[in-house]
Amino acid sequence: MEFNEFISDKKILSGIGKFRFKRPTPVQEAVYAKVLEGGSYFVQAPTGSGKTLAYLLPLFEKYKNVERENKVIIAAPTTELALQIHRQAELVRGYTGIGLHSVCLGGNASIIRQIENLKNKPQIIVGTPGRIIELIRKRKIAAHLVKSLVLDEGDRLFDKNNKETTNALIKCLVRDRQLLLFSATQTRAALDGAKAWAPDIEEISADGGREIPANIKHWYIVCEKRNKLEILRGTTGAIRTRKAIIFVNGTYDIEETYKKLAYHHYQVDFIGGERNKEERKKAMQGFSHGKIKYLIATDLAARGLQFDDVDTVFHVNLPEDADTYLHRAGRTGRAGRVGRNLIIITERELPIIKKYEKALGIKFSQKFYYNGKLMDVKKEDRRNDG
């Protein structure tokens, strides 16, 4: 299906052209008309499938003629994700020419500055639930005027750490508001949480839920545990990455990996660990703008973050399970581009690769690193064959 088969608004179609999308993703196709209709939906679609634009584009059409007043709230579990959504909304406004303004309300940012920004009565409010509630209670957000609430990363917003705040936010809004929950995974807690506020909420699963696009390659290298960082350093040069995310599993691994790469003068930074919000923000901006080539992160720190031009994902440590690998793998190969995932494992971890293949319906190819090159066959094997 083409965009013009389900979108009639000329400004939206023109804006999509500037995003350089060839075709809509399944989730964008599935929800556009439904968001316009005004119902409530629980939308499950994999990481990297274009969920943010799936709700932003129809919301821009839905409220395109609204004057300066609060109409949409988009809640996210982290300030970093909220900032990315806000930037996407600003791009949509610039590309379409539809004059809907957004503001980002992060949890640890200056509330005084946020109050000043809210005086301009933006139609779209993006932020963390706690800070949004705080500003509603200060009567800086006109909650009674809000007609659409989006919960991005809804599974996380309804987990045990966030559900109380999420429920408090929904309670602040009018009963007939539209509830849109978007998530890469459907958890029982998220579905129950959404149904408590919208009993008739419709479930939509786009792209099979756990499917990884065919344009993403999956590789692994086997080495001794003590050699993982040396292999990482070598393969970054062998693959010739333009922009890559390096996943590790803990604070110690972040610091060790960062020190190793920084010592060798890599353009590298990291999020997670002991970094404060300003340091995290600086790292992400550097990565987004191309000043940083390699971003080191844990799964928790990177949850929900989107960088459209990542060509490679390195995994120094194995993900916890197949779904976590799905989240990581989807950081690359966006918008139909070729993406690469390289897992660096030990001999004992090989059975886990087989589990990922079975659970996700993918195939890993084994690679060998030798003398600055990444090869399919060991050099010794090539010599024997000759």
N, C-alpha and C positions, 0 to 999 in steps of 0.2 A: 504493500500500500504506500502511496505517496502522501506527503503532508497536505496537499490541496484536496485530497479526497475526504478529509475529516475536519479541515480548518478552512473557513471561508473569509476570515478577517484578513484583509490585505496587509495591514501593518504587521500582524503576527507572522504572516508568510514571508514578508520582506525581512523581518528580523531573523527568522530561522535561516534564511539564505546567508546572512552575515556570520552565523555560527558555523557555516560550511558543512552542515550535515547533508548527506546524500539522501538518506531515508530515515523515517522515524524508527525508534527502537520499539520493541513490543509493548513496553510499559507506557510510552508516550502515546502510542496508538490506542491502547486499551482504556486509558483514563480521561483523555481530553474532553470528550463529550459529556462524560459522567460528572466531571468537576463542574462544568458549565451548568448542568442540570440542577445541582445543588444538594444532592444526596450525600450521605456519609459513607466512606469506604476505607477498608483495611487493605492496603496494597502491598503485596510482597513481590519484590523483583531483585535480582542479584546485584551485587556491587558492580558499579561501572555501567549500569544499564540506562543511565540518564533520568534517574528518579527526580532530581531537583527541577529540571526543566519540565518534566512531566506534570508537575503541579504549578510551576510558576507561569508557564505559557497560558494555560486556560484561565488562571486567576487574573492575569493581566487583561485578557479579553473580557472576563466576567465583570471586572470593576473599572474598565477603561474610561467610563464617563463620570466616575465618582470625584467629587471635589475633595479638598484637603480635609479628610477625617479618617480616623482609624477604622479599617475594614478587615484586615487580615493579620492574624498573629501566626508566626512560624516559630515553633519551639524546637530547640535542639539540645542535646545533653551536654555539649561543651561550647565554650566561647569560640574556640577555633572553628568548629563546624558552623556555628551561627555566622561568623564573619565570612566564611566561604559562600554561604547561602545569600547573604546580603550583597556580596560582590556579584553573584550571578544575577540577582534581581536588578542591580544597577546596570549590568550589561544588557539585560532584556529591555530595560527602559531606554537605554541609549540606542540599541539596535532597532527597536520598533517605533520609537518616537511617542509611545504611550506614556503620558505623564504621571505614572504612579511612582511615588518616592518611598524609599525604605530607610529604616534606621536599625542599627545593630546595638543590642543591649546585652553586653557581656557581664558576667557576674562580678569580676574584679576590676572592671574599668571605672572611671570616674562617673559617679551617679549625677554629679552636678552638670557635667557636660552632656550627659544623656538627657537630662531634664530640659536643657537648652534645645537640644535637637528635637525633642518631642513637641516643643512649642510650634514647630512648623507643621504639625498635624500630618505626619506621613501616613499614607494609606496602608503601608506594609510594615509590620513590626517583627523583627527577627531577634531572637535572644534565648537565653537560658530561662527555664521556668521560674526559678527563684527570683531573679532580677525583674522579670516581667511582672510577677505578683507584687513585688515591692513597689513598683511604679504605679500599678493599678491602685494599690491601697493608698498611695500618696495622691491619687486622683490626677495623675499625669497622663494616663492612658484611658481613653473613653471606652471601657470594656463593654458597655451596653450597645455600642455601635458596631462592634466586631461581629462579622457574619460568617467568617471562615477561619477555622483553626487547623493548622497543619502540625502534626507531630512527626518530625523527621528523626530517623533512628528510633521509631516507636517502641521497638522491643527493649531498648535500653531505658527509655523514658518510663516504662512500666516495670522495670526490674525492682528488686527489693530496696535499692538505694535511692530510687527516684520517684517511685509511684506515688508517695504521699504528696510530694510537691506538684507532680503532674495533675493529680486529682484536684488539688487546691486551685490550680490554674483553671482547669475546665469549669470548676464550680463558680469562678468569677464571671463567666460569660453567660450570655442569654441562652435559654434552653433550646431555641430553634436554630442555633448556629450549626454550620456545616463542620463535620469532623473528618479530617483526612489523615490517616495514619499510614506512613510509608516505612517499610523495613525490608532489609535483605533476608531476614529470617522471621518466621512466624512462631512466636512462643505462646504457650497457653496463658501466661500472665498478661501478655500484651493484648491478646484477643479478649480475654475476660475483662481486662481494664477498659478496653474500648467499648465493649458491649454494655458495660455498666452505665455509660453515658449516652450511648447510641444503640439501643437494643436491636434496631433494624439495620445496623451497619452491614454493608455488602462486602464480601471477601473477593479480592481479585488477585490472582496469581499470574504474573507475566513472565515469560521466558523460562518456564519450568522450575523456577525457584532455585535449584541448585546447579543449573547448567552453566558451564564455563564456555565462553565463545571459542569457536574453532580457530580463530586467528591468534590465540595465545599458545606459545610453545612452552613445554615443560621439560626441564633438564635436571639432572643431578650429577654430582661429583662425589665419589667416595674417597675419604682421606682419614688420617689419624686426627683425633680431636685436637691435639696440640698444633696441628698445621692448618686449622680452618681459616684463620685470619690471613695467613700467607696465601692460601688458595684464593680467598676473596680478593686480595690485592692484585693477584695475578690475573684473575678472570675479568676484573673490571677493565683492565687494559686490553685483554684479548677480545672481549665482546665489543669494545669501543662504544660504550653507552653514552648517550647524550644527557640523560637525566634518569636517575635510579633511586629507588627506595631500598634500604637495607634493613631487614627485619631481624631483631634479636628478641630474647625472651625476658630479660631482666635488666635492672639498673646497672649491675656490675658489667654485663655484656655490652651495654650501651657505651659505658665509659672506656672499656678496654678497646672496643672496636673504633671508637672515635679517636682515641690517642694513637692507635696504630696507623690509621689513615692520615690523620693530621700531621704526624711525624714525617710522613712521606709527601707532604705538601699537597694532599688532595683537597679539592674544593668540597668540604664536608661540614655538616652540622648535624645536630640531633634534637629530637623532642622526647619528652618523657624524663625519667630519672628524677634528678633534683632540680631541674630547671624551673624557674619562675615563669609567670605568664608573659612578661616582656621578652625574656630570652626565647621562649617558644614562638612568640609572634615574629620576632626577628628572623629566626631560623626558617619559618614557613614562608615569610615574604622573600627571603633570599633564594629559597628553592623555587618559588613561583616565578620570580623575575629572572631566573637563570644565573644568579650570582653564586649559587650553591648547586653543585652537580650531584652530590650524594647526600641523601637525608636518612639518618639512622633513626629507627623508631621501634617501639614495642607495639603489640596489637592494640592495647588499651589507648596509647597515645595517638595512634593513627586512625582510630575508629571514626568512620564517617568523613574523613578528609578526602578531598578530590583534587587531583592534579592531572589534567587531561593529556599532558605530553610526556608522561613517564614511559620509557621504552623497555625498562628492565626492572625486575624485582629480584633481589638477592635474599636468601634465607640462610642466615648463619646458624640459627637454631630452628629445629622443626616446630611447626605450629602445633597447638594442643590437639587439634582434631581436623577432620576433613573440612568442616564448615569454616574453621579459622583459615585454612589454606585457601578456601574459596574467596574469603574476604581479601586476603593478601593478593592472590593472583589477579583479582579484578582491578587492582590499582593500575595495571598496564593494559594495553590492547584496547583502549577506549576509542569510540567513534570509528570502529572498523580497522584501526591501525594494527600492525603486527606487534605483539608483545612477547616478552620472554621472562620466564621464571626459572631461576637456578637455585636449587637447594644443595647446600654443602653438608654432607652427612658422613657418619661413620659406618663401618661394616655392620655394626649391631643395629643400626637404625634402618637398614634396608627393608625389613618387613613392613615398616610404616608406609613406605612409598607404595607398596602393593595395596595396602588398605585404602590409600587415597585414590588410586586408580580404580578400584572396585566401587568405592562410594560415589565418586564423581564422574565415572565414565570417561576417564582421560587416559592418556598414555605418556609415561615419562621416558625420555631417551637418556641413556648414560653418556656422559662426556668425560674426557680426560684432558687434564691441563699439563702441557709439556713445553718447555722452552719458549714460553710467552705466547703459546697458541692453545686454543680450545679445539679438541679433535674428537671425532666419533670413535676412532680406533687408536689404541696405544701405538706409539712409535715402534716398539719392539715387534708388535704384531704385523705392522706394515713391512718391516724388514724381512720377517719370516715368510710373508706372502710373496715377496719379490724374488 
